[in-house]
């Protein structure tokens, strides 16, 4: 499901999209651009990349309302750019492969796995991270509901759960506990806070819609 | 539900956590940070012959490539259970040896993570490969009787009475063997280090359950004074035992940082965490139970094969738990360690108790059908107030009450005892199962410090780590109640070696060790106020008491040890070592207990198992923080569901390593896997084991979930599953 959503995002962004890269790149280039660390590379000769892939690419986007313009390595994931370059460490790295959801952020209002989103894909788009979900000291209803239901333990997956939870409600996928469980199953919680997460999202859905 | 002694306190760090501002170890980004990435071994065992670094070093942005030729000044790490600080004796990249597939063999440092990853892939590494044993069944695997293994802390087999004769003479018998694959902790936070030097002083930011061990361990490896090392780990993104000791990357990050003269960050990728850190060892357990016609056990024989590495003898403590389930008149265990070429296994949540409960409680269920006796009744008949191994009384054991309350809450009386007799409206087979679990009640030496200020605020510093279990919330609940202050006036400092020593938080001895120290330091504070001439018995607010001393703040220190421990044992935790006591204390034995009731629905044609409902009751002594305890208990049941129906590492014995080494292929529970989980606590303090009355909760919560599920599966399908994880084909095969 994550992949589908990302393709949706890809389809409406200008500039370098993953599909363009896939069409235009060599096999080696694709591996490097998508960040796949493959032992196969070492076994098939010198994997030096075309010089074009080393070019830094200017990307301009808004994060939590603030405009950023950065010259980025085309291989950089949105997650690494947020964390390492912008200091927004709320989004977490739990797998770097789109498997756990700890890196979930909103791109133009839709949830994406930022570890699986090349930063160059977000040119001219609006990013919202956990740091931008609430204003000042006022918590977003989803944040408050997570506290109220103790829907967390270690807190590492929590930013991703909350961003996914907000999107889940906006997508109208929070109509029943069963539906919430299904549409929140891309966000893993190893502490096992799932019952609290479902209750929190159901609560927040009422508050968000009310 | 009885009313809790301690109030419902909202998790004190929840607000920061929901805002994403809690800073975990590798969220730290000092100026001029360099990034590290490993190249890992592509052979099952052998040694590195050469590393061609030319292409990698030619890449713009690469700062350094570190191989075993560069690390000769570093001392190898030592295994935690052999007097050291690390999860195993072997230190990757400190020698040319490759002990297992996926082991790091070189470290690349670069300006960015992308460049480091690319450069690591450019390294050309030649190996000499030798034959290896990747699994317990491999021809080169080496079984060793544990009682004969040269271990620093030897473990004897358990022997009570003449178990073999008792078994052979029993009227009703079970003889079954239960298997379990390797399982991996997979905390959501990846293991990683941010290392930086200020002159000769090293600062480490790392999510670890053992900041003290990391401090002393990395100092030892680097050959520097531990006083020059500070390890900071105030929040851990889940540990579950995988972060309980020094990991491979720590010394390398510190070394690289010193070489480069700039801070270094290494985050170990998820796949590498399946190949260079601990796991719950694979096991085979044979259980032979014999009972009389009334269902009273007369003897038990228990044989365990547990996987270890060829590097270390990881202790297999299954028998110590198995012997405490019931009042067996005779019990005999025999444990073998099977040496294989994997990283040394370790302490994954309920390391032995999850497996032991699966075996013993499955066998008890099998026995119940032979006896045609209700499984709850069978367990009640074999409950015991005395520990059969030591002959000592249990300090507390509320198993029977857990069984009765759990059965009532669950609605056990509605269960038709006949297998395959209960069917849902949609045709699913319904099964109901019960099992108990237990976990050693341990404790150890801990120091605490408290500062009370004129403005009424209090800061407490204690040796424990907050990994999500709610330790800090419990500490603040205890301090607030004891000192009569608002919880919001109290802050706690944990997991930071710049304060009091930070011993390993694991083994469910976190609260049992830290809370007595917290209570002691509160008492010491009141004592100090009294000695300063302040009246402490009235209703004077604490800040006012401090003011009356004429000082701005009062600071006191205190410490505690477990029953029977010499206070000198504090010297061990002061130097980063482990020193727990229990479950056998002078004059008594202490365990925590769990009872789980599980309902499964099995889709009749596909065998798909769902767990719509679990009711669990826990006897963990005093509940210090009802809200976080409840969450921890629910999470433990989720762990039990995963550890039964989902989790197993798969190894191709020809190649070694873990084939399903990521969290899309190694399945951990997702939200859709989890239904209703209702938990309850007996909340009876056990003041024999410590002054706080706590027995430990973090691990017992998952012990016994596995057999409760497979017992329910048997009730639903009449198929006995004896291997975990349960796979659909196990159910389908039996229907052919």
Interface residues (C-beta under 8 A of the other chain):
Chain A: X32 X35 X37 X38 X39 X41 X42 X46 X47 X48 X54 X73 X75 X76 X80 X83 X84 X87 X89 X90 X91 X92 X93 X94 X95 X96 X97 X99 X100 X102 X129 X130 X131 X134 X139 X143 X144 X146 X147 X150 X152 X153 X154 X155 X156 X157 X158 X159 X162 X180 X181 X182 X184 X185 X186 X187 X188 X189 X190 X191 X192 X193 X194 X195 X196 X197 X198
Chain B: X10 X11 X13 X14 X15 X16 X17 X18 X19 X20 X21 X22 X23 X24 X26 X27 X29 X33 X37 X42 X55 X60 X112 X113 X114 X115 X117 X118 X120 X121 X122 X123 X124 X125 X186 X187 X188 X189 X190 X235 X236 X237 X238 X240 X267 X269 X270 X467 X468 X469 X470 X627 X628 X630 X631 X632 X634 X635 X636 X637 X638 X639 X662 X663 X664 X668 X669 X670 X671 X672 X673 X674 X676 X677
